[in-house]
């Protein structure tokens, strides 16, 4: 008696499954097996990971370590609740001057700015203006950016703020920014051009008739490189200044070490603290009068000394290398002398 299949579609799938596995390569089969194995243990792995994180956090709290803010706390830490009313704007109306890769870097730097701002105890009032074209398309690709605690708009910053309250930040400006005023809006040019369009932001500020200024880097730091910074570095410096009201501390906390930034007078102070002994060796030491030339803030002095420590370590490594070389030469010389001595003894 023949059996009639009640579900012809399932029978068809069963016949197609071995055919599909026969057409798949060994690599594809292994990949499929790994995927199936992961799906079978995924829930257990995630649960164990969650418990491990809870245990790690519990141990850190018992030690008294400072913990990163939780997502729940970050969601409640908004610009509307912040006591900081300083407005910082990224002008994204310049995407016609950039290629696709530069647009991607621009959006990545905007993400860094958003991350820093939402983790601050008092976030600044963050605006991103002129969002259109390539920049808007890239933002749509990375997710639902409109739900971020950021004021995104396709309007120009001049349509949002009065001209008298606008300060465009540019390294080509002759004006030096001394402090941040709550009623002002500080514009950062959203341009990643690798210095191909030098002076563009300054020229646009002059053309629109708005105020412009540069950060007071030269007043506080000696830099081995150009004073041109990335968008997120400028943003973080402004954010740090709203917390500390100290430009030097803000610069030293944000600027990367590759910039070679040192506090003004740090080199002179280090040279004054070196005194020569009678045998010509240099010994370090700070006298009572010279110690006053160091910055009073401990975090700043630690940063300055950190730069000097890197230089000292590099010098020490060179000296150690030369010492080892001299010792090896001495050992070789001793071996030669001992060989000559043995030959002389044999002759005698």
C-alpha positions as CSV (number, residue, x, y, z in Angstrom):
1,X,0.0,0.0,0.0
2,X,1.5,3.3,-1.0
3,X,1.9,6.1,1.5
4,X,0.5,9.4,0.3
5,X,2.5,12.5,1.5
6,X,0.2,14.9,3.2
7,X,2.7,17.8,2.8
8,X,4.3,17.8,-0.7
9,X,6.2,21.0,0.0
10,X,8.1,19.4,3.0
11,X,9.0,16.4,0.9
12,X,10.3,18.7,-1.8
13,X,12.5,20.6,0.8
14,X,13.9,17.2,2.0
15,X,14.9,16.3,-1.5
16,X,16.5,19.7,-2.1
17,X,18.5,19.7,1.1
18,X,21.0,16.9,0.1
19,X,21.3,18.5,-3.3
20,X,22.2,21.9,-1.7
21,X,24.7,20.3,0.6
22,X,26.2,18.5,-2.4
23,X,26.7,21.8,-4.2
24,X,28.2,23.5,-1.2
25,X,32.0,23.5,-0.8
26,X,33.8,22.1,2.3
27,X,34.6,25.7,3.4
28,X,30.9,26.7,3.2
29,X,29.8,23.5,5.1
30,X,32.3,24.3,7.9
31,X,31.1,27.8,8.1
32,X,27.5,26.7,8.2
33,X,28.4,24.2,11.0
34,X,30.1,26.8,13.0
35,X,27.1,29.1,12.6
36,X,24.8,26.4,13.8
37,X,27.0,25.6,16.7
38,X,27.2,29.2,17.7
39,X,23.4,29.6,17.6
40,X,23.0,26.6,19.8
41,X,25.3,28.0,22.6
42,X,24.7,31.7,22.0
43,X,22.2,32.2,24.8
44,X,24.5,30.4,27.4
45,X,27.6,32.4,26.3
46,X,25.8,35.7,26.6
47,X,24.4,34.8,30.0
48,X,27.9,33.9,31.3
49,X,29.3,37.1,29.8
50,X,26.6,39.2,31.6
51,X,27.3,37.5,34.9
52,X,31.1,38.1,34.4
53,X,30.5,41.8,33.8
54,X,28.4,42.1,36.9
55,X,31.0,40.3,39.0
56,X,33.8,42.5,37.6
57,X,31.7,45.7,38.3
58,X,31.0,44.4,41.8
59,X,34.7,43.8,42.6
60,X,35.6,47.3,41.2
61,X,33.0,48.9,43.4
62,X,34.4,47.1,46.4
63,X,37.9,48.3,45.6
64,X,36.6,51.9,45.3
65,X,37.5,52.2,41.6
66,X,35.8,54.9,39.5
67,X,33.4,53.2,37.1
68,X,32.3,54.3,33.7
69,X,28.7,55.6,33.6
70,X,26.0,53.1,32.8
71,X,23.7,53.4,29.8
72,X,20.8,54.3,32.0
73,X,22.8,57.2,33.5
74,X,24.0,58.3,30.0
75,X,20.4,58.5,28.8
76,X,19.4,60.7,31.7
77,X,22.5,63.0,31.2
78,X,21.1,65.3,28.5
79,X,21.8,68.8,27.2
80,X,18.5,70.0,28.4
81,X,19.4,69.1,32.0
82,X,23.0,70.5,31.7
83,X,24.1,73.6,33.6
84,X,26.5,74.4,30.7
85,X,24.8,76.6,28.1
86,X,27.8,77.1,25.9
87,X,26.9,76.2,22.3
88,X,29.3,74.5,20.0
89,X,28.5,74.0,16.3
90,X,30.0,71.8,13.7
91,X,29.5,73.4,10.3
92,X,28.8,70.6,7.8
93,X,28.1,72.8,4.8
94,X,31.6,72.1,3.4
95,X,31.1,68.6,2.1
96,X,31.5,69.7,-1.5
97,X,35.2,70.2,-0.7
98,X,35.7,66.6,0.4
99,X,35.7,63.2,-1.1
100,X,33.9,60.1,0.1
101,X,36.7,58.9,2.5
102,X,37.0,62.4,4.0
103,X,33.2,62.4,4.5
104,X,33.5,59.1,6.4
105,X,36.2,60.6,8.6
106,X,34.1,63.7,9.3
107,X,31.1,61.6,10.4
108,X,33.4,59.5,12.6
109,X,34.8,62.6,14.3
110,X,31.2,63.8,14.9
111,X,30.5,60.5,16.6
112,X,33.6,61.1,18.8
113,X,32.3,64.5,19.7
114,X,28.9,63.1,20.6
115,X,30.4,60.3,22.7
116,X,32.5,62.9,24.7
117,X,29.6,65.2,25.2
118,X,27.2,62.6,26.5
119,X,29.8,61.3,29.0
120,X,30.4,64.8,30.4
121,X,28.8,65.7,33.7
122,X,27.5,68.9,32.1
123,X,27.2,68.5,28.3
124,X,27.6,71.5,26.0
125,X,24.8,72.5,23.7
126,X,25.9,70.6,20.6
127,X,24.7,71.6,17.2
128,X,25.5,70.1,13.7
129,X,24.3,72.4,11.0
130,X,24.2,72.3,7.2
131,X,23.6,68.5,7.2
132,X,22.9,67.6,3.6
133,X,24.3,65.8,0.6
134,X,27.1,63.3,1.2
135,X,27.2,64.0,5.0
136,X,23.5,63.3,5.4
137,X,23.8,60.1,3.4
138,X,26.7,58.9,5.5
139,X,24.9,59.7,8.8
140,X,21.8,57.7,7.6
141,X,24.1,54.7,6.9
142,X,25.5,54.5,10.5
143,X,22.0,54.3,12.2
144,X,19.3,56.4,13.6
145,X,21.4,59.5,14.3
146,X,18.3,61.7,14.7
147,X,17.7,60.1,18.1
148,X,21.1,61.2,19.4
149,X,21.1,64.1,21.9
150,X,22.5,66.4,19.2
151,X,20.7,69.2,17.4
152,X,21.0,68.1,13.8
153,X,19.7,70.5,11.1
154,X,20.1,71.3,7.4
155,X,19.9,75.1,8.2
156,X,23.0,77.3,8.2
157,X,24.3,78.4,11.6
158,X,23.6,82.1,10.7
159,X,19.9,81.1,10.6
160,X,20.0,79.7,14.1
161,X,22.2,82.2,16.0
162,X,22.5,86.0,15.7
163,X,25.7,87.1,14.0
164,X,26.9,89.0,17.1
165,X,26.8,85.8,19.1
166,X,28.8,83.7,16.5
167,X,32.6,83.0,16.8
168,X,34.1,80.9,14.1
169,X,37.2,79.0,15.3
170,X,40.1,79.2,12.8
171,X,43.9,78.8,13.3
172,X,44.4,81.6,10.6
173,X,42.5,84.2,12.7
174,X,44.5,87.0,14.3
175,X,42.1,87.1,17.3
176,X,42.9,84.8,20.3
177,X,40.1,83.2,22.3
178,X,40.5,84.0,26.0
179,X,37.4,82.5,27.5
180,X,34.1,80.8,26.6
181,X,31.0,82.9,27.0
182,X,27.6,81.1,27.6
183,X,25.7,83.3,25.2
184,X,28.1,82.7,22.3
185,X,28.1,80.0,19.7
186,X,31.5,78.6,18.7
187,X,31.7,77.2,15.2
188,X,34.0,74.4,14.2
189,X,34.5,73.9,10.5
190,X,33.4,70.5,9.5
191,X,36.3,70.1,7.0
192,X,38.6,67.1,6.6
193,X,40.8,68.2,3.7
194,X,44.4,67.3,4.9
195,X,45.3,71.0,4.5
196,X,44.3,71.1,0.8
197,X,42.0,74.1,1.4
198,X,44.1,76.1,3.8
199,X,42.3,79.2,5.2
200,X,38.9,78.3,3.8
201,X,37.0,78.5,7.2
202,X,38.6,81.8,8.0
203,X,37.7,83.2,4.6
204,X,34.1,82.0,4.9
205,X,33.9,83.7,8.4
206,X,35.2,87.0,6.9
207,X,32.8,86.7,4.0
208,X,29.8,86.2,6.2
209,X,30.8,89.0,8.5
210,X,31.0,86.9,11.7
211,X,33.6,87.1,14.5
212,X,36.5,84.6,14.3
213,X,39.2,83.5,16.7
214,X,41.9,80.9,17.3
215,X,42.5,78.8,20.4
216,X,45.2,80.2,22.7
217,X,47.6,77.4,22.0
218,X,50.6,79.6,21.4
219,X,50.1,81.3,24.8
220,X,50.3,78.1,26.7
221,X,52.2,75.5,24.6
222,X,55.2,75.0,22.4
223,X,54.3,72.6,19.6
224,X,56.6,70.8,17.3
225,X,53.8,70.4,14.7
226,X,51.2,72.6,13.1
227,X,48.4,74.0,15.3
228,X,45.7,72.5,13.0
229,X,43.7,70.0,15.0
230,X,41.0,67.5,14.3
231,X,37.3,68.4,14.8
232,X,36.9,66.1,17.9
233,X,40.2,67.5,19.4
234,X,38.9,71.0,19.2
235,X,35.5,69.9,20.6
236,X,37.1,68.0,23.5
237,X,39.3,71.0,24.4
238,X,36.3,73.3,24.6
239,X,34.4,70.7,26.6
240,X,37.4,70.3,29.0
241,X,37.6,74.1,29.4
242,X,34.0,74.3,30.5
243,X,34.8,71.8,33.3
244,X,38.2,73.2,34.4
245,X,38.3,76.9,33.3
246,X,42.0,76.2,32.6
247,X,43.3,76.3,29.0
248,X,46.7,74.7,29.8
249,X,45.0,71.7,31.6
250,X,42.5,71.4,28.8
251,X,45.2,71.3,26.1
252,X,47.4,68.9,27.9
253,X,44.5,66.5,28.6
254,X,43.4,66.4,25.0
255,X,46.3,66.9,22.6
256,X,47.9,63.6,21.5
257,X,51.6,63.0,22.3
258,X,52.5,63.0,18.6
259,X,51.9,66.7,18.6
260,X,55.0,67.2,20.8
261,X,53.2,69.8,22.9
262,X,55.0,71.2,26.0
263,X,54.0,73.8,28.4
264,X,55.6,77.2,28.0
265,X,58.7,77.5,30.1
266,X,58.9,73.7,30.7
267,X,62.1,73.4,28.7
268,X,63.7,76.4,30.5
269,X,62.7,75.0,33.9
270,X,64.2,71.6,33.1
271,X,67.5,73.2,31.9
272,X,67.7,75.4,35.1
273,X,67.2,72.4,37.4
274,X,70.3,70.7,36.0
275,X,73.5,71.5,38.0
276,X,77.0,70.4,37.2
277,X,79.0,68.7,39.9
278,X,82.8,69.1,40.4
279,X,83.6,66.1,38.2
280,X,81.6,67.5,35.3
281,X,78.6,65.2,35.7
282,X,75.0,66.7,35.4
283,X,72.7,66.1,38.4
284,X,69.0,67.0,38.5
285,X,67.6,69.1,41.3
286,X,65.0,71.8,41.8
287,X,65.9,74.7,44.1
288,X,63.3,76.4,46.3
289,X,63.1,79.4,44.0
290,X,62.9,77.5,40.8
291,X,60.2,75.1,41.9
292,X,57.7,77.9,41.7
293,X,58.0,78.0,38.0
294,X,56.2,74.7,37.6
295,X,52.4,74.8,37.1
296,X,50.5,74.7,40.4
297,X,48.0,72.1,39.1
298,X,49.3,68.6,39.8
299,X,47.7,67.0,36.7
300,X,49.3,69.6,34.4
301,X,52.7,69.1,36.0
302,X,52.3,65.3,35.6
303,X,51.6,65.8,31.9
304,X,54.6,68.0,31.4
305,X,56.9,65.6,33.3
306,X,55.4,62.7,31.3
307,X,56.7,64.3,28.1
308,X,60.2,64.8,29.7
309,X,60.1,61.2,31.0
310,X,59.7,59.9,27.5
311,X,62.7,61.8,26.3
312,X,64.7,60.7,29.3
313,X,63.9,57.1,28.7
314,X,64.9,57.3,25.0
315,X,68.2,58.9,26.1
316,X,68.7,56.2,28.7
317,X,68.2,53.4,26.2
318,X,70.8,54.9,24.0
319,X,73.3,55.2,26.9
320,X,72.6,51.6,28.0
321,X,73.2,50.5,24.4
322,X,76.6,52.3,24.3
323,X,77.5,50.9,27.8
324,X,76.8,47.3,26.6
325,X,78.8,48.0,23.5
326,X,81.8,49.2,25.5
327,X,81.6,46.2,27.9
328,X,81.5,43.8,24.9
329,X,84.6,45.6,23.5
330,X,86.4,45.3,26.9
331,X,85.5,41.5,27.1
332,X,86.9,41.0,23.6
333,X,90.0,42.9,24.4
334,X,90.5,40.8,27.6
335,X,90.1,37.6,25.6
336,X,92.8,38.8,23.1
337,X,95.2,39.7,25.9
338,X,94.7,36.4,27.6
339,X,95.4,34.6,24.3
340,X,98.6,36.6,23.8
341,X,99.6,35.8,27.4
342,X,99.1,32.1,27.0
343,X,101.1,32.1,23.8
344,X,103.9,33.9,25.6
345,X,103.9,31.4,28.5
346,X,104.1,28.5,26.0
347,X,107.1,30.1,24.3
348,X,108.9,30.6,27.6
